[in-house]
Amino acid sequence: MWSEHLDEGEAGIAWDWIQIAEGVVAMANPLCVLTNLRLVGEHGELLAARESALHLSRLVCQMPWQDEVWRAAQAA
């Protein structure tokens, strides 16, 4: 889980991952990202779950999480 404390409250995003080879981890299901965030479109409308899932998956892909997960797995 990645989280941030903001003045407005806590924000978090989480997903399942799997190890697919030595040193290689990937999202278990790119369309199954859990969050307490609500995404809005360019006109301020709430995005549907299907649309939000695409944006959240792209966000996770841009984050440097694989190295952190691998480092933590090696330390355990």
mmCIF file of the N, C-alpha and C atoms, coordinates in Angstrom:
data_MODEL
# 
_entry.id   MODEL 
# 
loop_
_atom_site.group_PDB 
_atom_site.id 
_atom_site.type_symbol 
_atom_site.label_atom_id 
_atom_site.label_alt_id 
_atom_site.label_comp_id 
_atom_site.label_asym_id 
_atom_site.label_entity_id 
_atom_site.label_seq_id 
_atom_site.pdbx_PDB_ins_code 
_atom_site.Cartn_x 
_atom_site.Cartn_y 
_atom_site.Cartn_z 
_atom_site.occupancy 
_atom_site.B_iso_or_equiv 
_atom_site.pdbx_formal_charge 
_atom_site.auth_seq_id 
_atom_site.auth_comp_id 
_atom_site.auth_asym_id 
_atom_site.auth_atom_id 
_atom_site.pdbx_PDB_model_num 
ATOM 1   N N  . MET A 1 1  ? 0.842   -1.178  0.000   1.00 0.00 ? 1  MET A N  1 
ATOM 2   C CA . MET A 1 1  ? 0.000   0.000   0.000   1.00 0.00 ? 1  MET A CA 1 
ATOM 3   C C  . MET A 1 1  ? 0.884   1.237   0.000   1.00 0.00 ? 1  MET A C  1 
ATOM 4   N N  . TRP A 1 2  ? 0.531   2.195   -0.822  1.00 0.00 ? 2  TRP A N  1 
ATOM 5   C CA . TRP A 1 2  ? 1.190   3.488   -0.846  1.00 0.00 ? 2  TRP A CA 1 
ATOM 6   C C  . TRP A 1 2  ? 0.192   4.477   -0.271  1.00 0.00 ? 2  TRP A C  1 
ATOM 7   N N  . SER A 1 3  ? 0.660   5.328   0.606   1.00 0.00 ? 3  SER A N  1 
ATOM 8   C CA . SER A 1 3  ? -0.258  6.279   1.215   1.00 0.00 ? 3  SER A CA 1 
ATOM 9   C C  . SER A 1 3  ? 0.425   7.621   1.426   1.00 0.00 ? 3  SER A C  1 
ATOM 10  N N  . GLU A 1 4  ? -0.409  8.616   1.669   1.00 0.00 ? 4  GLU A N  1 
ATOM 11  C CA . GLU A 1 4  ? 0.075   9.975   1.884   1.00 0.00 ? 4  GLU A CA 1 
ATOM 12  C C  . GLU A 1 4  ? -0.848  10.666  2.866   1.00 0.00 ? 4  GLU A C  1 
ATOM 13  N N  . HIS A 1 5  ? -0.266  11.410  3.783   1.00 0.00 ? 5  HIS A N  1 
ATOM 14  C CA . HIS A 1 5  ? -1.062  12.222  4.702   1.00 0.00 ? 5  HIS A CA 1 
ATOM 15  C C  . HIS A 1 5  ? -1.135  13.629  4.126   1.00 0.00 ? 5  HIS A C  1 
ATOM 16  N N  . LEU A 1 6  ? -2.339  14.096  3.890   1.00 0.00 ? 6  LEU A N  1 
ATOM 17  C CA . LEU A 1 6  ? -2.571  15.427  3.338   1.00 0.00 ? 6  LEU A CA 1 
ATOM 18  C C  . LEU A 1 6  ? -3.345  16.252  4.353   1.00 0.00 ? 6  LEU A C  1 
ATOM 19  N N  . ASP A 1 7  ? -3.385  17.552  4.175   1.00 0.00 ? 7  ASP A N  1 
ATOM 20  C CA . ASP A 1 7  ? -4.181  18.404  5.058   1.00 0.00 ? 7  ASP A CA 1 
ATOM 21  C C  . ASP A 1 7  ? -5.646  17.990  5.048   1.00 0.00 ? 7  ASP A C  1 
ATOM 22  N N  . GLU A 1 8  ? -6.119  17.504  3.911   1.00 0.00 ? 8  GLU A N  1 
ATOM 23  C CA . GLU A 1 8  ? -7.521  17.100  3.770   1.00 0.00 ? 8  GLU A CA 1 
ATOM 24  C C  . GLU A 1 8  ? -7.794  15.706  4.319   1.00 0.00 ? 8  GLU A C  1 
ATOM 25  N N  . GLY A 1 9  ? -6.764  14.947  4.641   1.00 0.00 ? 9  GLY A N  1 
ATOM 26  C CA . GLY A 1 9  ? -6.926  13.592  5.157   1.00 0.00 ? 9  GLY A CA 1 
ATOM 27  C C  . GLY A 1 9  ? -5.899  12.645  4.570   1.00 0.00 ? 9  GLY A C  1 
ATOM 28  N N  . GLU A 1 10 ? -6.137  11.372  4.770   1.00 0.00 ? 10 GLU A N  1 
ATOM 29  C CA . GLU A 1 10 ? -5.240  10.330  4.264   1.00 0.00 ? 10 GLU A CA 1 
ATOM 30  C C  . GLU A 1 10 ? -5.686  9.882   2.875   1.00 0.00 ? 10 GLU A C  1 
ATOM 31  N N  . ALA A 1 11 ? -4.727  9.606   2.012   1.00 0.00 ? 11 ALA A N  1 
ATOM 32  C CA . ALA A 1 11 ? -5.009  9.048   0.690   1.00 0.00 ? 11 ALA A CA 1 
ATOM 33  C C  . ALA A 1 11 ? -4.181  7.783   0.558   1.00 0.00 ? 11 ALA A C  1 
ATOM 34  N N  . GLY A 1 12 ? -4.780  6.724   0.037   1.00 0.00 ? 12 GLY A N  1 
ATOM 35  C CA . GLY A 1 12 ? -4.057  5.475   -0.109  1.00 0.00 ? 12 GLY A CA 1 
ATOM 36  C C  . GLY A 1 12 ? -4.448  4.735   -1.373  1.00 0.00 ? 12 GLY A C  1 
ATOM 37  N N  . ILE A 1 13 ? -3.524  3.904   -1.833  1.00 0.00 ? 13 ILE A N  1 
ATOM 38  C CA . ILE A 1 13 ? -3.762  3.089   -3.019  1.00 0.00 ? 13 ILE A CA 1 
ATOM 39  C C  . ILE A 1 13 ? -3.043  1.753   -2.792  1.00 0.00 ? 13 ILE A C  1 
ATOM 40  N N  . ALA A 1 14 ? -3.716  0.653   -3.115  1.00 0.00 ? 14 ALA A N  1 
ATOM 41  C CA . ALA A 1 14 ? -3.141  -0.672  -2.884  1.00 0.00 ? 14 ALA A CA 1 
ATOM 42  C C  . ALA A 1 14 ? -3.508  -1.609  -4.024  1.00 0.00 ? 14 ALA A C  1 
ATOM 43  N N  . TRP A 1 15 ? -2.680  -2.620  -4.226  1.00 0.00 ? 15 TRP A N  1 
ATOM 44  C CA . TRP A 1 15 ? -2.920  -3.616  -5.267  1.00 0.00 ? 15 TRP A CA 1 
ATOM 45  C C  . TRP A 1 15 ? -2.168  -4.881  -4.894  1.00 0.00 ? 15 TRP A C  1 
ATOM 46  N N  . ASP A 1 16 ? -2.622  -5.987  -5.433  1.00 0.00 ? 16 ASP A N  1 
ATOM 47  C CA . ASP A 1 16 ? -1.927  -7.259  -5.250  1.00 0.00 ? 16 ASP A CA 1 
ATOM 48  C C  . ASP A 1 16 ? -0.832  -7.379  -6.298  1.00 0.00 ? 16 ASP A C  1 
ATOM 49  N N  . TRP A 1 17 ? 0.259   -8.024  -5.917  1.00 0.00 ? 17 TRP A N  1 
ATOM 50  C CA . TRP A 1 17 ? 1.351   -8.239  -6.846  1.00 0.00 ? 17 TRP A CA 1 
ATOM 51  C C  . TRP A 1 17 ? 1.804   -9.691  -6.740  1.00 0.00 ? 17 TRP A C  1 
ATOM 52  N N  . ILE A 1 18 ? 2.489   -10.130 -7.768  1.00 0.00 ? 18 ILE A N  1 
ATOM 53  C CA . ILE A 1 18 ? 3.028   -11.483 -7.809  1.00 0.00 ? 18 ILE A CA 1 
ATOM 54  C C  . ILE A 1 18 ? 4.474   -11.423 -8.293  1.00 0.00 ? 18 ILE A C  1 
ATOM 55  N N  . GLN A 1 19 ? 5.245   -12.420 -7.894  1.00 0.00 ? 19 GLN A N  1 
ATOM 56  C CA . GLN A 1 19 ? 6.603   -12.550 -8.420  1.00 0.00 ? 19 GLN A CA 1 
ATOM 57  C C  . GLN A 1 19 ? 6.524   -13.491 -9.611  1.00 0.00 ? 19 GLN A C  1 
ATOM 58  N N  . ILE A 1 20 ? 6.926   -13.002 -10.773 1.00 0.00 ? 20 ILE A N  1 
ATOM 59  C CA . ILE A 1 20 ? 6.820   -13.829 -11.981 1.00 0.00 ? 20 ILE A CA 1 
ATOM 60  C C  . ILE A 1 20 ? 8.160   -14.434 -12.398 1.00 0.00 ? 20 ILE A C  1 
ATOM 61  N N  . ALA A 1 21 ? 9.235   -13.927 -11.833 1.00 0.00 ? 21 ALA A N  1 
ATOM 62  C CA . ALA A 1 21 ? 10.574  -14.472 -12.067 1.00 0.00 ? 21 ALA A CA 1 
ATOM 63  C C  . ALA A 1 21 ? 11.495  -13.891 -11.000 1.00 0.00 ? 21 ALA A C  1 
ATOM 64  N N  . GLU A 1 22 ? 12.692  -14.408 -10.882 1.00 0.00 ? 22 GLU A N  1 
ATOM 65  C CA . GLU A 1 22 ? 13.655  -13.891 -9.917  1.00 0.00 ? 22 GLU A CA 1 
ATOM 66  C C  . GLU A 1 22 ? 13.884  -12.401 -10.163 1.00 0.00 ? 22 GLU A C  1 
ATOM 67  N N  . GLY A 1 23 ? 13.525  -11.584 -9.179  1.00 0.00 ? 23 GLY A N  1 
ATOM 68  C CA . GLY A 1 23 ? 13.722  -10.135 -9.289  1.00 0.00 ? 23 GLY A CA 1 
ATOM 69  C C  . GLY A 1 23 ? 12.669  -9.410  -10.097 1.00 0.00 ? 23 GLY A C  1 
ATOM 70  N N  . VAL A 1 24 ? 11.608  -10.112 -10.510 1.00 0.00 ? 24 VAL A N  1 
ATOM 71  C CA . VAL A 1 24 ? 10.570  -9.481  -11.338 1.00 0.00 ? 24 VAL A CA 1 
ATOM 72  C C  . VAL A 1 24 ? 9.217   -9.641  -10.656 1.00 0.00 ? 24 VAL A C  1 
ATOM 73  N N  . VAL A 1 25 ? 8.598   -8.505  -10.306 1.00 0.00 ? 25 VAL A N  1 
ATOM 74  C CA . VAL A 1 25 ? 7.257   -8.514  -9.723  1.00 0.00 ? 25 VAL A CA 1 
ATOM 75  C C  . VAL A 1 25 ? 6.335   -7.705  -10.631 1.00 0.00 ? 25 VAL A C  1 
ATOM 76  N N  . ALA A 1 26 ? 5.067   -8.073  -10.605 1.00 0.00 ? 26 ALA A N  1 
ATOM 77  C CA . ALA A 1 26 ? 4.089   -7.411  -11.465 1.00 0.00 ? 26 ALA A CA 1 
ATOM 78  C C  . ALA A 1 26 ? 2.756   -7.325  -10.731 1.00 0.00 ? 26 ALA A C  1 
ATOM 79  N N  . MET A 1 27 ? 1.902   -6.443  -11.201 1.00 0.00 ? 27 MET A N  1 
ATOM 80  C CA . MET A 1 27 ? 0.557   -6.358  -10.641 1.00 0.00 ? 27 MET A CA 1 
ATOM 81  C C  . MET A 1 27 ? -0.163  -7.661  -10.939 1.00 0.00 ? 27 MET A C  1 
ATOM 82  N N  . ALA A 1 28 ? -0.839  -8.220  -9.935  1.00 0.00 ? 28 ALA A N  1 
ATOM 83  C CA . ALA A 1 28 ? -1.573  -9.470  -10.139 1.00 0.00 ? 28 ALA A CA 1 
ATOM 84  C C  . ALA A 1 28 ? -2.757  -9.243  -11.080 1.00 0.00 ? 28 ALA A C  1 
ATOM 85  N N  . ASN A 1 29 ? -3.454  -8.132  -10.904 1.00 0.00 ? 29 ASN A N  1 
ATOM 86  C CA . ASN A 1 29 ? -4.595  -7.790  -11.761 1.00 0.00 ? 29 ASN A CA 1 
ATOM 87  C C  . ASN A 1 29 ? -4.587  -6.279  -11.940 1.00 0.00 ? 29 ASN A C  1 
ATOM 88  N N  . PRO A 1 30 ? -4.129  -5.787  -13.081 1.00 0.00 ? 30 PRO A N  1 
ATOM 89  C CA . PRO A 1 30 ? -4.004  -4.342  -13.290 1.00 0.00 ? 30 PRO A CA 1 
ATOM 90  C C  . PRO A 1 30 ? -5.318  -3.567  -13.163 1.00 0.00 ? 30 PRO A C  1 
ATOM 91  N N  . LEU A 1 31 ? -6.448  -4.235  -13.254 1.00 0.00 ? 31 LEU A N  1 
ATOM 92  C CA . LEU A 1 31 ? -7.722  -3.527  -13.136 1.00 0.00 ? 31 LEU A CA 1 
ATOM 93  C C  . LEU A 1 31 ? -8.338  -3.643  -11.750 1.00 0.00 ? 31 LEU A C  1 
ATOM 94  N N  . CYS A 1 32 ? -7.557  -4.152  -10.795 1.00 0.00 ? 32 CYS A N  1 
ATOM 95  C CA . CYS A 1 32 ? -8.051  -4.300  -9.426  1.00 0.00 ? 32 CYS A CA 1 
ATOM 96  C C  . CYS A 1 32 ? -7.141  -3.530  -8.476  1.00 0.00 ? 32 CYS A C  1 
ATOM 97  N N  . VAL A 1 33 ? -7.307  -2.223  -8.479  1.00 0.00 ? 33 VAL A N  1 
ATOM 98  C CA . VAL A 1 33 ? -6.554  -1.336  -7.606  1.00 0.00 ? 33 VAL A CA 1 
ATOM 99  C C  . VAL A 1 33 ? -7.531  -0.773  -6.581  1.00 0.00 ? 33 VAL A C  1 
ATOM 100 N N  . LEU A 1 34 ? -7.190  -0.907  -5.297  1.00 0.00 ? 34 LEU A N  1 
ATOM 101 C CA . LEU A 1 34 ? -8.057  -0.407  -4.234  1.00 0.00 ? 34 LEU A CA 1 
ATOM 102 C C  . LEU A 1 34 ? -7.584  0.963   -3.781  1.00 0.00 ? 34 LEU A C  1 
ATOM 103 N N  . THR A 1 35 ? -8.530  1.861   -3.527  1.00 0.00 ? 35 THR A N  1 
ATOM 104 C CA . THR A 1 35 ? -8.172  3.204   -3.089  1.00 0.00 ? 35 THR A CA 1 
ATOM 105 C C  . THR A 1 35 ? -9.346  3.862   -2.392  1.00 0.00 ? 35 THR A C  1 
ATOM 106 N N  . ASN A 1 36 ? -9.030  4.861   -1.603  1.00 0.00 ? 36 ASN A N  1 
ATOM 107 C CA . ASN A 1 36 ? -10.082 5.683   -1.020  1.00 0.00 ? 36 ASN A CA 1 
ATOM 108 C C  . ASN A 1 36 ? -10.266 6.976   -1.821  1.00 0.00 ? 36 ASN A C  1 
ATOM 109 N N  . LEU A 1 37 ? -9.580  7.075   -2.942  1.00 0.00 ? 37 LEU A N  1 
ATOM 110 C CA . LEU A 1 37 ? -9.693  8.249   -3.811  1.00 0.00 ? 37 LEU A CA 1 
ATOM 111 C C  . LEU A 1 37 ? -10.904 8.139   -4.711  1.00 0.00 ? 37 LEU A C  1 
ATOM 112 N N  . ARG A 1 38 ? -11.485 9.264   -5.035  1.00 0.00 ? 38 ARG A N  1 
ATOM 113 C CA . ARG A 1 38 ? -12.546 9.337   -6.046  1.00 0.00 ? 38 ARG A CA 1 
ATOM 114 C C  . ARG A 1 38 ? -11.990 10.182  -7.184  1.00 0.00 ? 38 ARG A C  1 
ATOM 115 N N  . LEU A 1 39 ? -11.961 9.639   -8.362  1.00 0.00 ? 39 LEU A N  1 
ATOM 116 C CA . LEU A 1 39 ? -11.415 10.356  -9.507  1.00 0.00 ? 39 LEU A CA 1 
ATOM 117 C C  . LEU A 1 39 ? -12.519 11.128  -10.216 1.00 0.00 ? 39 LEU A C  1 
ATOM 118 N N  . VAL A 1 40 ? -12.169 12.323  -10.684 1.00 0.00 ? 40 VAL A N  1 
ATOM 119 C CA . VAL A 1 40 ? -13.127 13.152  -11.397 1.00 0.00 ? 40 VAL A CA 1 
ATOM 120 C C  . VAL A 1 40 ? -12.586 13.460  -12.785 1.00 0.00 ? 40 VAL A C  1 
ATOM 121 N N  . GLY A 1 41 ? -13.511 13.686  -13.706 1.00 0.00 ? 41 GLY A N  1 
ATOM 122 C CA . GLY A 1 41 ? -13.162 14.021  -15.077 1.00 0.00 ? 41 GLY A CA 1 
ATOM 123 C C  . GLY A 1 41 ? -12.833 15.494  -15.221 1.00 0.00 ? 41 GLY A C  1 
ATOM 124 N N  . GLU A 1 42 ? -12.544 15.889  -16.438 1.00 0.00 ? 42 GLU A N  1 
ATOM 125 C CA . GLU A 1 42 ? -12.122 17.268  -16.682 1.00 0.00 ? 42 GLU A CA 1 
ATOM 126 C C  . GLU A 1 42 ? -13.224 18.289  -16.406 1.00 0.00 ? 42 GLU A C  1 
ATOM 127 N N  . HIS A 1 43 ? -14.486 17.854  -16.323 1.00 0.00 ? 43 HIS A N  1 
ATOM 128 C CA . HIS A 1 43 ? -15.592 18.769  -16.027 1.00 0.00 ? 43 HIS A CA 1 
ATOM 129 C C  . HIS A 1 43 ? -16.093 18.602  -14.592 1.00 0.00 ? 43 HIS A C  1 
ATOM 130 N N  . GLY A 1 44 ? -15.322 17.911  -13.755 1.00 0.00 ? 44 GLY A N  1 
ATOM 131 C CA . GLY A 1 44 ? -15.666 17.754  -12.354 1.00 0.00 ? 44 GLY A CA 1 
ATOM 132 C C  . GLY A 1 44 ? -16.608 16.601  -12.045 1.00 0.00 ? 44 GLY A C  1 
ATOM 133 N N  . GLU A 1 45 ? -16.977 15.818  -13.038 1.00 0.00 ? 45 GLU A N  1 
ATOM 134 C CA . GLU A 1 45 ? -17.879 14.685  -12.823 1.00 0.00 ? 45 GLU A CA 1 
ATOM 135 C C  . GLU A 1 45 ? -17.109 13.492  -12.267 1.00 0.00 ? 45 GLU A C  1 
ATOM 136 N N  . LEU A 1 46 ? -17.742 12.718  -11.379 1.00 0.00 ? 46 LEU A N  1 
ATOM 137 C CA . LEU A 1 46 ? -17.110 11.512  -10.855 1.00 0.00 ? 46 LEU A CA 1 
ATOM 138 C C  . LEU A 1 46 ? -16.966 10.489  -11.973 1.00 0.00 ? 46 LEU A C  1 
ATOM 139 N N  . LEU A 1 47 ? -15.806 9.874   -12.056 1.00 0.00 ? 47 LEU A N  1 
ATOM 140 C CA . LEU A 1 47 ? -15.589 8.846   -13.070 1.00 0.00 ? 47 LEU A CA 1 
ATOM 141 C C  . LEU A 1 47 ? -16.188 7.523   -12.607 1.00 0.00 ? 47 LEU A C  1 
ATOM 142 N N  . ALA A 1 48 ? -16.710 6.781   -13.530 1.00 0.00 ? 48 ALA A N  1 
ATOM 143 C CA . ALA A 1 48 ? -17.245 5.450   -13.248 1.00 0.00 ? 48 ALA A CA 1 
ATOM 144 C C  . ALA A 1 48 ? -16.098 4.530   -12.837 1.00 0.00 ? 48 ALA A C  1 
ATOM 145 N N  . ALA A 1 49 ? -16.428 3.464   -12.132 1.00 0.00 ? 49 ALA A N  1 
ATOM 146 C CA . ALA A 1 49 ? -15.413 2.525   -11.648 1.00 0.00 ? 49 ALA A CA 1 
ATOM 147 C C  . ALA A 1 49 ? -14.543 2.007   -12.788 1.00 0.00 ? 49 ALA A C  1 
ATOM 148 N N  . ARG A 1 50 ? -15.134 1.709   -13.924 1.00 0.00 ? 50 ARG A N  1 
ATOM 149 C CA . ARG A 1 50 ? -14.382 1.181   -15.067 1.00 0.00 ? 50 ARG A CA 1 
ATOM 150 C C  . ARG A 1 50 ? -13.350 2.203   -15.554 1.00 0.00 ? 50 ARG A C  1 
ATOM 151 N N  . GLU A 1 51 ? -13.752 3.466   -15.649 1.00 0.00 ? 51 GLU A N  1 
ATOM 152 C CA . GLU A 1 51 ? -12.838 4.515   -16.080 1.00 0.00 ? 51 GLU A CA 1 
ATOM 153 C C  . GLU A 1 51 ? -11.750 4.768   -15.037 1.00 0.00 ? 51 GLU A C  1 
ATOM 154 N N  . SER A 1 52 ? -12.144 4.795   -13.782 1.00 0.00 ? 52 SER A N  1 
ATOM 155 C CA . SER A 1 52 ? -11.180 4.998   -12.697 1.00 0.00 ? 52 SER A CA 1 
ATOM 156 C C  . SER A 1 52 ? -10.136 3.891   -12.685 1.00 0.00 ? 52 SER A C  1 
ATOM 157 N N  . ALA A 1 53 ? -10.556 2.656   -12.922 1.00 0.00 ? 53 ALA A N  1 
ATOM 158 C CA . ALA A 1 53 ? -9.633  1.519   -12.910 1.00 0.00 ? 53 ALA A CA 1 
ATOM 159 C C  . ALA A 1 53 ? -8.513  1.709   -13.927 1.00 0.00 ? 53 ALA A C  1 
ATOM 160 N N  . LEU A 1 54 ? -8.824  2.231   -15.082 1.00 0.00 ? 54 LEU A N  1 
ATOM 161 C CA . LEU A 1 54 ? -7.792  2.465   -16.104 1.00 0.00 ? 54 LEU A CA 1 
ATOM 162 C C  . LEU A 1 54 ? -6.791  3.516   -15.642 1.00 0.00 ? 54 LEU A C  1 
ATOM 163 N N  . HIS A 1 55 ? -7.295  4.603   -15.083 1.00 0.00 ? 55 HIS A N  1 
ATOM 164 C CA . HIS A 1 55 ? -6.400  5.666   -14.599 1.00 0.00 ? 55 HIS A CA 1 
ATOM 165 C C  . HIS A 1 55 ? -5.539  5.177   -13.438 1.00 0.00 ? 55 HIS A C  1 
ATOM 166 N N  . LEU A 1 56 ? -6.140  4.430   -12.519 1.00 0.00 ? 56 LEU A N  1 
ATOM 167 C CA . LEU A 1 56 ? -5.393  3.933   -11.363 1.00 0.00 ? 56 LEU A CA 1 
ATOM 168 C C  . LEU A 1 56 ? -4.315  2.939   -11.783 1.00 0.00 ? 56 LEU A C  1 
ATOM 169 N N  . SER A 1 57 ? -4.635  2.090   -12.742 1.00 0.00 ? 57 SER A N  1 
ATOM 170 C CA . SER A 1 57 ? -3.643  1.137   -13.243 1.00 0.00 ? 57 SER A CA 1 
ATOM 171 C C  . SER A 1 57 ? -2.465  1.874   -13.879 1.00 0.00 ? 57 SER A C  1 
ATOM 172 N N  . ARG A 1 58 ? -2.753  2.900   -14.641 1.00 0.00 ? 58 ARG A N  1 
ATOM 173 C CA . ARG A 1 58 ? -1.673  3.701   -15.249 1.00 0.00 ? 58 ARG A CA 1 
ATOM 174 C C  . ARG A 1 58 ? -0.825  4.377   -14.183 1.00 0.00 ? 58 ARG A C  1 
ATOM 175 N N  . LEU A 1 59 ? -1.488  4.864   -13.136 1.00 0.00 ? 59 LEU A N  1 
ATOM 176 C CA . LEU A 1 59 ? -0.770  5.510   -12.039 1.00 0.00 ? 59 LEU A CA 1 
ATOM 177 C C  . LEU A 1 59 ? 0.200   4.529   -11.382 1.00 0.00 ? 59 LEU A C  1 
ATOM 178 N N  . VAL A 1 60 ? -0.276  3.335   -11.079 1.00 0.00 ? 60 VAL A N  1 
ATOM 179 C CA . VAL A 1 60 ? 0.580   2.326   -10.449 1.00 0.00 ? 60 VAL A CA 1 
ATOM 180 C C  . VAL A 1 60 ? 1.763   1.989   -11.357 1.00 0.00 ? 60 VAL A C  1 
ATOM 181 N N  . CYS A 1 61 ? 1.527   1.884   -12.644 1.00 0.00 ? 61 CYS A N  1 
ATOM 182 C CA . CYS A 1 61 ? 2.608   1.554   -13.583 1.00 0.00 ? 61 CYS A CA 1 
ATOM 183 C C  . CYS A 1 61 ? 3.685   2.636   -13.614 1.00 0.00 ? 61 CYS A C  1 
ATOM 184 N N  . GLN A 1 62 ? 3.329   3.871   -13.265 1.00 0.00 ? 62 GLN A N  1 
ATOM 185 C CA . GLN A 1 62 ? 4.298   4.968   -13.263 1.00 0.00 ? 62 GLN A CA 1 
ATOM 186 C C  . GLN A 1 62 ? 5.061   5.084   -11.946 1.00 0.00 ? 62 GLN A C  1 
ATOM 187 N N  . MET A 1 63 ? 4.601   4.369   -10.931 1.00 0.00 ? 63 MET A N  1 
ATOM 188 C CA . MET A 1 63 ? 5.240   4.443   -9.621  1.00 0.00 ? 63 MET A CA 1 
ATOM 189 C C  . MET A 1 63 ? 6.411   3.471   -9.544  1.00 0.00 ? 63 MET A C  1 
ATOM 190 N N  . PRO A 1 64 ? 7.452   3.808   -8.777  1.00 0.00 ? 64 PRO A N  1 
ATOM 191 C CA . PRO A 1 64 ? 8.628   2.933   -8.652  1.00 0.00 ? 64 PRO A CA 1 
ATOM 192 C C  . PRO A 1 64 ? 8.445   1.862   -7.578  1.00 0.00 ? 64 PRO A C  1 
ATOM 193 N N  . TRP A 1 65 ? 7.338   1.141   -7.626  1.00 0.00 ? 65 TRP A N  1 
ATOM 194 C CA . TRP A 1 65 ? 7.022   0.204   -6.545  1.00 0.00 ? 65 TRP A CA 1 
ATOM 195 C C  . TRP A 1 65 ? 7.734   -1.136  -6.649  1.00 0.00 ? 65 TRP A C  1 
ATOM 196 N N  . GLN A 1 66 ? 8.061   -1.586  -7.865  1.00 0.00 ? 66 GLN A N  1 
ATOM 197 C CA . GLN A 1 66 ? 8.664   -2.918  -8.009  1.00 0.00 ? 66 GLN A CA 1 
ATOM 198 C C  . GLN A 1 66 ? 9.979   -3.046  -7.254  1.00 0.00 ? 66 GLN A C  1 
ATOM 199 N N  . ASP A 1 67 ? 10.833  -2.055  -7.344  1.00 0.00 ? 67 ASP A N  1 
ATOM 200 C CA . ASP A 1 67 ? 12.116  -2.114  -6.632  1.00 0.00 ? 67 ASP A CA 1 
ATOM 201 C C  . ASP A 1 67 ? 11.909  -2.162  -5.123  1.00 0.00 ? 67 ASP A C  1 
ATOM 202 N N  . GLU A 1 68 ? 10.945  -1.391  -4.627  1.00 0.00 ? 68 GLU A N  1 
ATOM 203 C CA . GLU A 1 68 ? 10.671  -1.372  -3.187  1.00 0.00 ? 68 GLU A CA 1 
ATOM 204 C C  . GLU A 1 68 ? 10.129  -2.718  -2.712  1.00 0.00 ? 68 GLU A C  1 
ATOM 205 N N  . VAL A 1 69 ? 9.228   -3.301  -3.481  1.00 0.00 ? 69 VAL A N  1 
ATOM 206 C CA . VAL A 1 69 ? 8.672   -4.610  -3.121  1.00 0.00 ? 69 VAL A CA 1 
ATOM 207 C C  . VAL A 1 69 ? 9.774   -5.665  -3.140  1.00 0.00 ? 69 VAL A C  1 
ATOM 208 N N  . TRP A 1 70 ? 10.593  -5.661  -4.159  1.00 0.00 ? 70 TRP A N  1 
ATOM 209 C CA . TRP A 1 70 ? 11.663  -6.645  -4.260  1.00 0.00 ? 70 TRP A CA 1 
ATOM 210 C C  . TRP A 1 70 ? 12.644  -6.490  -3.102  1.00 0.00 ? 70 TRP A C  1 
ATOM 211 N N  . ARG A 1 71 ? 12.977  -5.257  -2.761  1.00 0.00 ? 71 ARG A N  1 
ATOM 212 C CA . ARG A 1 71 ? 13.903  -4.993  -1.651  1.00 0.00 ? 71 ARG A CA 1 
ATOM 213 C C  . ARG A 1 71 ? 13.300  -5.506  -0.328  1.00 0.00 ? 71 ARG A C  1 
ATOM 214 N N  . ALA A 1 72 ? 12.025  -5.243  -0.115  1.00 0.00 ? 72 ALA A N  1 
ATOM 215 C CA . ALA A 1 72 ? 11.362  -5.702  1.115   1.00 0.00 ? 72 ALA A CA 1 
ATOM 216 C C  . ALA A 1 72 ? 11.268  -7.227  1.153   1.00 0.00 ? 72 ALA A C  1 
ATOM 217 N N  . ALA A 1 73 ? 11.004  -7.851  0.022   1.00 0.00 ? 73 ALA A N  1 
ATOM 218 C CA . ALA A 1 73 ? 10.904  -9.309  -0.038  1.00 0.00 ? 73 ALA A CA 1 
ATOM 219 C C  . ALA A 1 73 ? 12.254  -9.959  0.267   1.00 0.00 ? 73 ALA A C  1 
ATOM 220 N N  . GLN A 1 74 ? 13.321  -9.360  -0.174  1.00 0.00 ? 74 GLN A N  1 
ATOM 221 C CA . GLN A 1 74 ? 14.661  -9.891  0.086   1.00 0.00 ? 74 GLN A CA 1 
ATOM 222 C C  . GLN A 1 74 ? 15.048  -9.758  1.558   1.00 0.00 ? 74 GLN A C  1 
ATOM 223 N N  . ALA A 1 75 ? 14.549  -8.724  2.207   1.00 0.00 ? 75 ALA A N  1 
ATOM 224 C CA . ALA A 1 75 ? 14.883  -8.475  3.609   1.00 0.00 ? 75 ALA A CA 1 
ATOM 225 C C  . ALA A 1 75 ? 14.101  -9.401  4.543   1.00 0.00 ? 75 ALA A C  1 
ATOM 226 N N  . ALA A 1 76 ? 12.967  -9.927  4.058   1.00 0.00 ? 76 ALA A N  1 
ATOM 227 C CA . ALA A 1 76 ? 12.099  -10.765 4.914   1.00 0.00 ? 76 ALA A CA 1 
ATOM 228 C C  . ALA A 1 76 ? 12.664  -12.166 5.105   1.00 0.00 ? 76 ALA A C  1 
# 
